[in-house]
Amino acid sequence: MTLITDHPGGCTISIRVVPNAPRTALAVNQARDRLVVKVTSTPREGKANQELLRLLGKVLGVPPTSLKIIRGASSRDKLVLLPERDVQGLRKRLQERLAERS
């Protein structure tokens, strides 16, 4: 899973957001090497971004305020920075959480 990479400020996760979904969901698109996150919020006034960060925080066990969108704030394709430095541990935790949700 290379959708999580090392970054000087921690780790980054490559994400594709699908707003206005009927329900929230997470999945890995292995062909595109990114996490696909469906959110029920609209992409207006940053609501979808806020929901994305809340959901990621909950899934990864980190405060949503510690997550930052460093690329793609107004796009569906985003790069989110986590302050965590343990890339392998983060990959494992994400895989476990995705397995629990399926």
C-alpha positions as CSV (number, residue, x, y, z in Angstrom):
1,M,0.0,0.0,0.0
2,T,2.0,3.0,-1.2
3,L,-0.9,5.4,-0.9
4,I,0.9,6.3,2.4
5,T,4.3,7.9,2.0
6,D,6.9,9.5,4.2
7,H,6.9,13.3,4.4
8,P,9.2,15.7,6.3
9,G,6.2,16.7,8.5
10,G,5.0,13.1,9.1
11,C,3.2,10.8,6.6
12,T,0.9,11.7,3.7
13,I,-2.2,9.8,2.4
14,S,-3.4,10.1,-1.1
15,I,-7.2,10.4,-1.2
16,R,-10.0,10.7,-3.7
17,V,-13.1,12.2,-2.0
18,V,-16.6,11.4,-3.3
19,P,-19.0,14.0,-1.9
20,N,-22.8,13.8,-1.7
21,A,-22.6,10.0,-1.2
22,P,-25.7,8.2,0.3
23,R,-23.4,7.0,3.2
24,T,-19.9,7.4,4.3
25,A,-17.5,4.7,3.2
26,L,-13.8,4.0,2.8
27,A,-12.0,1.8,0.2
28,V,-8.6,1.4,-1.4
29,N,-8.3,1.9,-5.1
30,Q,-5.2,-0.2,-5.7
31,A,-5.0,0.6,-9.4
32,R,-4.7,4.3,-8.6
33,D,-2.9,3.8,-5.3
34,R,-5.2,6.0,-3.2
35,L,-7.8,5.8,-0.5
36,V,-11.4,6.5,-1.7
37,V,-13.5,8.2,0.9
38,K,-17.2,8.7,0.3
39,V,-18.8,11.5,2.4
40,T,-22.4,12.6,2.7
41,S,-21.5,16.3,2.9
42,T,-21.6,18.7,0.0
43,P,-18.4,20.1,-1.3
44,R,-19.5,23.6,-0.4
45,E,-17.9,25.8,2.2
46,G,-15.4,23.1,3.1
47,K,-18.1,20.8,4.6
48,A,-16.8,17.7,2.7
49,N,-13.3,18.4,3.8
50,Q,-14.3,18.7,7.4
51,E,-16.2,15.4,7.2
52,L,-13.2,13.8,5.6
53,L,-10.8,14.9,8.3
54,R,-13.3,13.8,11.1
55,L,-13.7,10.4,9.5
56,L,-10.0,9.9,8.9
57,G,-9.2,11.0,12.5
58,K,-11.8,8.5,13.8
59,V,-10.5,5.6,11.6
60,L,-6.8,6.3,12.3
61,G,-7.2,7.1,16.0
62,V,-5.8,10.6,15.8
63,P,-7.4,14.0,16.5
64,P,-8.9,15.5,13.3
65,T,-7.3,18.8,14.2
66,S,-3.9,17.1,13.7
67,L,-4.7,16.3,10.1
68,K,-4.0,18.8,7.3
69,I,-5.0,18.9,3.6
70,I,-1.7,20.0,2.0
71,R,-2.9,19.5,-1.6
72,G,-6.3,19.6,-3.3
73,A,-8.4,21.5,-0.8
74,S,-10.8,22.4,-3.6
75,S,-10.4,19.2,-5.6
76,R,-11.6,15.7,-5.2
77,D,-8.0,14.4,-5.2
78,K,-6.3,15.3,-2.0
79,L,-3.1,14.8,-0.1
80,V,-3.5,14.7,3.7
81,L,-0.7,15.1,6.1
82,L,-0.6,13.2,9.4
83,P,1.9,14.1,12.1
84,E,2.8,10.4,12.6
85,R,6.2,9.3,11.4
86,D,5.7,5.5,11.5
87,V,4.6,4.8,7.9
88,Q,4.5,1.0,8.4
89,G,2.5,1.3,11.6
90,L,0.1,3.6,9.9
91,R,-0.3,1.3,6.9
92,K,-1.0,-1.6,9.2
93,R,-3.6,0.3,11.2
94,L,-5.3,1.5,8.1
95,Q,-5.5,-2.0,6.7
96,E,-6.9,-3.3,9.9
97,R,-9.6,-0.5,10.0
98,L,-10.6,-1.2,6.4
99,A,-10.9,-4.9,7.1
100,E,-13.1,-4.2,10.1
101,R,-15.4,-2.0,8.0
102,S,-15.9,-4.6,5.2
